[in-house]
Amino acid sequence: MNLKNKIKVFRAEHNLSQEDLANRVGVRRETIGHLENNKYMPSLKLAYDIAKVFNVAIEDVFNFE
């Protein structure tokens, strides 16, 4: 199973750069880039924090294929 995400879509909808999102959730910009490219699987806390920034459920941002 692969974890897919819609971080890039939600960032665009909220007009946030990778750097903006990284600052809000306390990680480096590179981490957001790796997440968007499915090169890194987030911790549950990080996934929750990202979903919280967008005010959506974790499942709206992340899903398994």
Secondary structure, 3 states (H helix, E strand, C coil): CCEEECHHHHHHHCCCCHHHHHHHHCCCHHHHHHHHCCCCCCCHHHHHHHHHHHCCCHHHHEEEC
